[in-house]
Amino acid sequence: MPPPYTPTRAPGTWDVIVVGAGPAGATAARVAAAQGCETLLLERASIPRYKTCGGGLVGASLAALPPGLPLKVHDTAGRFTFALNGTKTRTLTCSSPVCAMVYRSELDAALTEVAAAAGAEVRDGTALTALEERDGTVTVRTNSGDTLRARAVVGADGSASRVARYVGVECAQVDLALEAEVPVDPRTAERWRGRVLMEWGPLPGSFGWVFPKGEVCTAGVVAARGNPVALRAYKEDFLARHGLLGPRPLHDTGHLTRCRRPDSPLSRGRVLVAGDAAALVDHWSREGISYALRSGDLAGRAAALVVAAGDEAEANAAAAHYGRQVDDVLGAEMRASGSLMRLFTRRPGLVHTALTRLPPAWRRLDAYIAGRTSVAGIMTTPVARTAAALADRLP
């Protein structure tokens, strides 16, 4: 529903400024604009831009996309191969293949185009350099020397977010992911077509993945930040074992993923954070696109309510309500994934055996991939609760 009234903005003042044109930011801008807010979407890079990301859209992500989004899907995974550090390999088939393989550059550009179609103004090549709030107005300064003002700001500027620092986002888990996009020959492309690899790695809480995208495979590894030498060695070994080390990669990059503390703030005054900027990422799988899309939608609606507020108390109430909404849904999923991550870190072999040898465990994960349940739904099963409780007691 639109806000109770449409405010008249002062000259040079926007209703909503969104910082970052990824899934969270583009969604927040689209939703705020659709609510009647004069919305400006800032992106520091030129659109389309490369983004380090596996690019696998699970059911929750697909369900959160705007209807009719013009997006090219390069493959759809119907089979998942699981391995334990290169051993005990087993491939399982999804009951309803939905996991879509996309490039983030294409996804983000498509979402930004839809935001613009909804009425948001998009300015790429424009980075935020500072922001402050005073007397019901947020002032944003950019690298081009502009000073912009807004009634509300949504920070969706990634894991290295300036807006997150302003809000005071705190993290419980920080990981380093190393990724390469590797061109493959037709035989290799056919070998991977429709199949994702998830290999539990040698470092605590680590895994490697291969996502097929036709003539390219996106492959990488992730583990807790703090041992980059060992992680690079794992990446080299992982790519070599799967025949992906020889070709010169199109991209070979790394990035940090951050998971928020349960009590971490999601707003400060009229400034909200969403997606990676809010450190909304699954602890175990490090999946963040579904969190970005869903939190972006909530942030866009909340920003519209902040703009429509009659006074600061009402604006603060709208921002606080956004935090409760995120915590009720996404926070619950993160708490569940945190329990799964503790179990996986302590007993990766147990998790692997459960997924590959116990049909009910695979059916639950299959349902999660398809969007029929959440990690919280998985972790409420008696077996999962017992295993998680046991893991919490292990050294």
N, C-alpha and C positions, 0 to 999 in steps of 0.2 A: 504494500500500500504506500502511496506517496505521503510525504510529511504533512502535518496538519495545515500548513500554509507554505507558500513559496516566498521566502524572504527576498527583499531587494538588496542586492549587494552594492556596497560603496564603490566608486570608481577605483579601478586597480585592485579590487578584492574579489577573489573567487569564492564560491561557496565551498568547494572541496578541491584540494590539491592532493593528488596521489603520486607518490614517489616510487618509481620502478614499474616497468611494463612487462613483468613476468606474469605467470598465471594469477597470482594473488592481486597484483596491482591492476592488471587489465580488467580483471573481474570486478574489483572494487570500483574502478572508474566507470565501467559499463552500468553497474547497478546504481551508483550514485546519480549518474546522468539520467537514467531511466526514472529515478525518483524525482526528477525535476530540478536537480542541482546543476548549477553551472560549474563544470568540472574540468580541471586541467590535469593531464597525465604527463609526467616528466620521466624521461628515460635517458640515462647518461650515454648509452651507446647509440649507434645508428641502427635502426630497425630495417631489415631483420639482422639479428646479431647472434653469434655462436654462444651457446651456453653449455658448460660441462654438465651433462645429465644423461643417465641411461636412456630416458625417453620411453619408458614402459608405462602405459596407462592401464591401471587395473580398473575393475568395475566401478569403484567409488569415484575415480577420476572421470570416467566416461559419463557417469550419471550427473556429474556436476558441470559438464560442459554446456554452453548455451545451445539450444536446439538449432539444428541446421548449420553448425559451424563448418566452414569449408576447410577441412583438414585432410591432408594426405596421410594415409596409414600405409607404411612400407611393409608391414608383415603383421600377422596376428598369431600369437603363440597359443597353440593348442596342446603342446607337450612341454613338460618341465623335467629336465635332467638334474638330479641331485647327486652330489659327490662329497665325500669326506676327505678333504686334502688330497684329491686325486685318486681316491680308492672308493670301494663300495658304491660304485656308480649304479644308479637306477633311474629309468625314465618312466614317468607317469603321465597319463593322458587326462586332460581337463574334460569335465562332463559337458561344458558349454564354453568353447574357446572365445574369450573376449579381450585378452590382454593385447592391446594395440601398441605397435612399435612406431614411434614418431620421432622426428627431430625437433628439439626444443626451439630452434630458430623458426621453424614453420609453425609450431603450436603457438608460440608467443606472438608472432606476427598476425596470425589469424585472430587470436583473442583481442589484440590491439585494434585490428580493423573493425571488429564488432563493437568495441567500446567507442570508437570514433563514429560508427553508424548510429549509436545510441545518443550521440550528442557531445561526447567528451572531446576536448581539444587535445591533440597529442603533440608533444614537442620532444623529439629525440635529440641526441647529442647535447643534452642539458643535464648537468649533475648538480645535486644539492650540495652546498658547501656549509650551510649553517641554518639553524632555525631557532626561533624563540617565540614564546607566547606572552602576550600582554593585553589586558583589557578585552578579552574575548576575541582576539585576533591572533593568528599564528603567522609570523613573518618568515618567509623562506628566501634564502639567498642562493644564487646559482653561480656556476663557473663562468657564465657569460656576463656577469656583473648585474644581472637583474635582481630586483627586490620585489618579491611577490607576497601577496597577503591572502589568507583564506580563513573562513570560519571553522574549517576542520581540515586536518591533514591525515592521510593514511600512508604510513611507511611500509612499503613492500619492496625495499631495495636490497634484498638478498641477505646472505649470512654475514656479510661484513657491513651491515646496515648502520648508517649514521643516525637514522631515526631511532633504531633500537638502542643505541647508546644514550640518546636523549631520554627515551622512556625508561631506561634502566633494566632492559631484559637480561636475565641471568640464565645460565645454561647448566644442566646437570651432566651433559655428555657432549664431547666435541670429538669428531672423527675426521680423518683425512681420507679422501677418495682419490685414487689415481686412475685415469681413464684414457683410452685411445679409441679413435674411430678408424678402423682398418679396412681398406678395400680388399675384397676377396674375389678369387676366380670363380667361374660358374660351378665347378664341382664342390668347392667349399661352401658357396652360397646355398646350394641344394642340400648339403649335409646339415646346415643350420636352419633351413627354412621351416618356419612354424614351431621352432623349438628354442626354449630358453635354458641356459645352464646356470645353476646356482651351486657353487662349490664352497663348502665351509673350509676356511683356511687355517694356517698353522699359528696365526697370532690370535690372542684372546679377542673374541667377538668379531673376528674377521671373516670375510667371504669374498669370492670372486664371481663375476657374472659375465655372460655373453648374451647380448640381445641382437637378434638377426634383423637386418633392414635391407634385404635384397642384395645388392652388390657391396654392401658395407656391413660389418659387424661392429657394434659398440661393445667394448670389453673393458673391464676394470676390476680393481680390488679396493676394499675399504677396511679400515681398522681404526682403533683409537689413536688419536694424535699423540705423538711423543716418540715414535720409533720410525722415522721416515726411511732410514737405510734398510731396515728389515722389510718394510712395506714395498719399497722399490724392488728388492730382491724377489719378494713374492710375486709382484706383478710380472717381472721378467720371466720367472719360471712358469707362471700361469699362462701367459701368452705363448710361450714356446711350446708347452705341452699341448696346446690346442691349435697349433699351426697358425698363430696370428702374430708372430714376432717378426717374420721376414718382411712383409710388405711395409712400405713407408706409410705411416698413419697420416690420415687427413688432419687429425687433431690429436695432440698428446698433452694432456693437461691434468691439473689437480685442483681440488677445492675442498674446503672444510664444510662439514655438515654439523649443525648444532641442534641439540634437543633441550627445550626449556625446562627449568625447574618448575615443579607444580605450582609454586607460589609466585612465579615470576610475573611482573606486571605486563598488561597488554595495552595499557593506555596511560597517558599523563596529560591531564587537562583535556584539550581538544585534539590531541594527537594520539592516533591509534596505530598499532602495528599488526601485520598479518603475514602469513606465509613464512618463508625462511627468516624474514626480519624478526618475527615473533618466536623463532626457533621451534616452529611447529613441524616436526619431522618424526616419523616412526623410529623408535629406538633400535629395533631389530633389523628391519629391512632397509632403513634409511629412506623409505619412500616419502616424498614430500609434495608431489604434485596434487594429490587429492586433498591434502591439508591446505595447500595454497588456494585451490579453487574454492573450497568451502569456507575458509576463513575470509577470503576476499569478498565473497558474497555477503557474509555477515558484517564485515567492516564497511562495505559500501552502504548497506542499510543503516548501520549505526551512525556513519558520518552524516547521512541525510537527517537523522533525528537530532544530532548535535547541531547541525545548521539551523534546524527549525526550532530549537529550544528558545524559550522566552527569556531565560536568564542562565547564569553560570551553574546554579544548582541543578537545573534541568539538563544542561549540557553534560555535567559530570555524571548525572544519573544515567543518561543514555550511554556514555562511555563505559560506565561500570556494568551496565546490563550486557554490553558487548562482551566484556570479559567473562561474565557468568555463562553466556551462551557458548563461547568457545570452550570454557572449562567443562561444561556439562557434556558436550559431545566429543570434541577433539581431545580435551584433557583426559577424559575417561579412556579414550583409545590409547593415548600416550602412556597413561599409567599401566594399562594392560600390556602394552608393548615393552615397557620397562621391566615388567616381571618376566616376560618371555626372554628379553635380552639377558637378564641375570642368569636365567636357566641355561641359555645358549652359551654364554661366556664360560660358565662353570662346567657344563656337560654337553659340548657340541655333538658328541657321538650319540648321546641319548636323544637329542632332538632329531638327528639324522635318522636314527633307527625308527623313531616314532613316525616320522613323515613317510618313510619308504617301506615300512613293514607293517604298520598298523593302519588298515584301511580307514577307520574313523578319523584318524589324524589327517590323512590326506584329503578326505572329503571335506573336513573343516577348512583346510587351507584352500582347496579348490573353490569352496563357497566364498571365501574371502577374495580370491582373485576375481571371481565373477561379480562381486559386489552384493552377494546375498547375506553376508555377515561381516562383522568387523573383527579386529584383533581382540577387542573386549569380549565379543561373542565367543571367540575361540577359547579365551582364557577363563571363561566361566564354566567350562565343562569340568566334571569331577576329576578326570585324569590330569587336565592341565592345572587345576588348582592344587592338586596333590604334588605334582612335579614342581610347581613354582614354590610351594611352601618348603619342599625338601631343598631346593636350590638356595633359598634364603638362609637355611641352617648350615649349608656347606661352607667351608673356609674359602 
